[in-house]
Amino acid sequence: MPESIPASLIIDTLKDTFREARAALAAEGYRASRHDHLGWILSVPDTHQKSVLAALDKERAIRVLTCATEDEAVAVAAGLYIGGEPVVLMIQHAGLYASVNTLRGVALDGRLPVFYMIGLLGREKDRDPRDSRHSMVRYCEPLLDLFGVPHARLEGPQDVHLIPEYYRLSRERRGPAVLLVGLETS
């Protein structure tokens, strides 16, 4: 297993994903954006993805909005989606647990596509997350399974292709889709 996932690789993949999303929105009849950024990252600070968030602060093509809570981030994501803006939520697993009701009410029952990248802080590299000693890591996938939320693991550079796939999946199913970031970013 690699040691980390390069932040630059994730950011380049997000840019491509947002470009594709903008083209899809235009094909659906949304008017062209009046600004020059490609999309939005909504975050509640995530230790596991801190290098990506730090690099995004210097990035002009992607807007970053730091939210106070995951509930707030999901609600803002819904508003941006309704306004025709591509958006990704970057949170950690504790935030998923804290915002289950919003996941259910907004993304699932409201049928709004919300794409999450969730850091698995404390993930042991030598264990499957479902076998983790840490309950926050161990119960994350079963919780997503319980709610019927499709998810995959971003475990190394070879998995970044999952970012656009799961972003599109959230749009196609009109609901949440999750990438669990198993390794820290660098």
C-alpha positions in Angstrom: 0.0 0.0 0.0 1.4 3.5 -0.8 2.3 5.8 2.0 0.1 8.7 0.9 -2.0 10.2 -1.9 -0.4 13.4 -3.5 -2.5 16.5 -3.0 -1.6 17.7 -6.5 -3.0 14.5 -8.1 -6.3 14.9 -6.2 -6.6 18.6 -7.1 -5.9 18.0 -10.8 -8.5 15.2 -10.8 -11.0 17.6 -9.1 -10.4 20.2 -11.8 -11.0 17.7 -14.5 -14.2 16.5 -12.7 -15.4 20.0 -12.4 -14.7 20.8 -16.1 -16.8 17.7 -17.0 -19.5 18.7 -14.6 -19.7 22.2 -16.1 -20.0 20.7 -19.6 -22.8 18.4 -18.3 -24.6 21.4 -16.7 -24.4 23.3 -20.0 -25.8 20.3 -21.8 -28.7 20.3 -19.3 -29.5 23.9 -20.2 -27.8 25.7 -17.3 -26.5 29.1 -18.3 -22.7 29.6 -18.3 -21.1 30.6 -15.1 -20.5 34.3 -14.5 -17.2 33.5 -12.6 -14.0 31.8 -13.6 -13.7 29.1 -11.0 -14.5 25.5 -11.9 -16.3 24.4 -8.8 -16.5 24.4 -5.0 -15.0 22.4 -2.2 -16.9 22.7 1.1 -14.9 21.5 4.0 -15.1 21.1 7.7 -11.4 20.9 8.5 -10.1 17.4 8.0 -6.8 16.4 9.4 -6.6 13.4 7.0 -6.9 15.6 3.9 -5.1 18.7 5.3 -2.5 18.8 2.5 -5.2 19.0 -0.1 -7.1 21.7 1.8 -3.9 23.7 2.3 -3.0 23.4 -1.5 -6.6 24.4 -2.4 -6.2 27.6 -0.4 -3.6 28.7 -3.1 -5.7 27.4 -6.0 -7.5 29.9 -8.1 -9.6 27.5 -10.2 -11.5 26.0 -7.3 -13.3 27.9 -4.5 -13.0 26.6 -1.0 -15.6 27.4 1.7 -14.8 26.2 5.2 -18.1 25.5 7.0 -18.7 25.3 10.8 -20.5 22.0 10.7 -21.1 19.1 8.3 -24.8 19.9 8.5 -24.1 23.4 7.2 -21.8 22.0 4.5 -24.5 19.6 3.2 -27.1 22.5 3.2 -24.7 24.8 1.3 -23.9 22.0 -1.1 -27.6 21.6 -1.8 -28.0 25.3 -2.6 -24.9 25.3 -4.8 -26.3 22.3 -6.7 -29.7 23.9 -7.2 -27.8 27.0 -8.5 -25.9 24.9 -11.1 -22.6 24.8 -9.3 -20.3 21.7 -9.1 -19.4 20.9 -5.5 -17.5 18.4 -3.4 -17.7 18.0 0.4 -14.4 17.2 2.2 -14.9 16.0 5.8 -13.7 13.4 8.1 -15.5 10.3 9.4 -16.5 12.0 12.7 -18.4 14.5 10.7 -20.3 11.8 8.8 -21.6 10.5 12.2 -22.4 14.1 13.3 -24.5 14.8 10.2 -26.4 11.5 9.6 -29.8 13.3 9.9 -28.8 15.8 7.2 -27.4 13.1 5.0 -30.8 11.3 5.3 -33.0 14.4 5.0 -31.2 16.4 2.4 -29.2 14.0 0.2 -31.4 10.8 0.5 -35.0 12.0 1.1 -34.4 15.3 -0.7 -32.8 13.4 -3.6 -30.0 15.9 -3.9 -26.6 14.7 -5.3 -24.0 15.2 -2.7 -20.5 13.9 -3.3 -18.4 13.3 -0.2 -14.7 12.7 0.2 -14.4 11.5 3.8 -11.1 11.1 5.6 -10.6 7.9 7.7 -8.4 9.4 10.4 -6.9 6.6 12.4 -7.1 4.0 9.6 -4.5 1.3 10.1 -2.7 0.6 6.8 -2.3 -3.1 7.7 -6.1 -3.7 8.3 -9.3 -3.5 6.4 -11.3 -0.6 7.8 -14.0 -3.0 8.9 -11.5 -4.7 11.1 -10.1 -1.5 12.6 -9.5 -1.2 16.4 -11.0 2.3 16.1 -14.8 2.2 16.1 -15.1 5.5 14.1 -13.2 3.8 11.2 -14.8 0.3 11.7 -18.4 1.5 11.6 -18.1 4.0 8.7 -18.7 1.6 5.8 -21.5 -0.3 7.7 -23.2 3.0 8.3 -23.1 3.9 4.7 -24.3 0.4 3.8 -27.2 0.8 6.2 -28.4 4.0 4.4 -27.7 2.5 0.9 -25.0 5.1 0.1 -22.6 3.8 -2.6 -19.0 4.2 -1.5 -15.5 3.2 -2.4 -12.0 3.6 -0.9 -9.4 6.0 -2.2 -6.4 4.1 -1.0 -3.7 5.4 -3.3 -2.8 7.3 -6.4 -4.2 4.5 -8.6 -7.7 5.2 -7.2 -8.1 8.8 -8.1 -10.2 7.7 -11.1 -12.9 7.1 -8.6 -13.3 10.8 -7.9 -15.1 11.6 -11.2 -16.8 8.2 -11.2 -18.4 8.8 -7.8 -19.1 12.4 -8.5 -21.1 11.3 -11.6 -22.7 8.6 -9.6 -24.1 11.1 -7.1 -25.6 13.0 -10.0 -27.0 10.0 -11.8 -28.7 8.6 -8.7 -29.7 12.0 -7.3 -28.3 11.2 -3.9 -25.2 10.8 -2.0 -22.0 9.0 -3.0 -18.9 8.7 -0.9 -15.2 8.2 -1.4 -13.5 7.1 1.8 -9.9 8.6 1.8 -8.0 5.7 3.5 -4.6 7.3 3.3 -3.5 10.7 4.4 -2.8 13.1 1.5 0.6 14.6 1.0 
